[in-house]
Amino acid sequence: MAVDIVPELNEKITVAFRSRLMRNRRLPAISRMIEAGTATLDEAHEFSAIVGEAASGALKSVLVGENLPNGTLYRNIAERTVTPLLEETYTLVNDEAVQIQQLLDAAENIGLGSVRADFPRDRIADLIDKISEDLDIEIARRWLGEPIVNNSEAFFDDYVKANASFRQRSGMESRIIRKAESGACKWCRALAGSWEYGDEPREVYARHEFCRCSTTYVANRRAQSVWSKKEWELPKEQLSIMRQTRAPDEMTKEERAEVIAQREKDAQSVIDRREYLKKRRELFSRR
Ligand SMILES: [Zn+2]
């Protein structure tokens, strides 16, 4: 009977992933910024790229011909090795963003939690298809390179989009900001800027290979006073949207369930800083 090699591969991938994170020099610096309360969403983006690079390096070091049956990365192996690691990457990227968001909010006295973007199942399934469709290890390994980093950055881009939208819906004013990295290409330099959420070009969330530009957002409280009934401070447009929004008792059972599910999701996205730093040390520090 053939032995399933996936558990052994996953163990090796985990070890390789952790050791790459532990060797990274920027992670302890970002930890110190979280501790000091000076980290910003730019660091959350940088973190997504670092974690993505560690994930890519780990996959490329373990998923080599000699570790695979017939030297081939079959779909069922790619599916059960790459997807779980990307799920872990997704969790790390979202936790870091939620934690840093909390610091920024605490400084502004904003008591709103963060939302996590959903795990992009379809996007990752497409990637797995591309990795395994040719049954050619060299092509597979190309997909395990930069595309893995890009997907990790995209987890953060999804977070930004979800939270800019969440805050806008909560009566704040969100702006999307795209900063070009130093030495960015012409396309990325042209794309740098800031837009009111909803007016940003779609490309703001796009990136080419090896692009490390950051897309973040800020939300200010200008319109938040709706909750204290100072409605005159709200832009007209927003007022009319809010008037069209039905009160909870007018909602159908399904709508209410959806609101409750969203609240539960939001409530989960609050992390104790001390607990978080402890967990982070366990993951990223040399022992
Ligand atoms: Zn770029």
Boltz pocket constraint, residues with backbone or C-beta under 6 A from the ligand:
constraints:
  - pocket:
      binder: B
      contacts: [[A, 180], [A, 181], [A, 184], [A, 185], [A, 188], [A, 207], [A, 208], [A, 210], [A, 211], [A, 212], [A, 213]]
      max_distance: 6.0
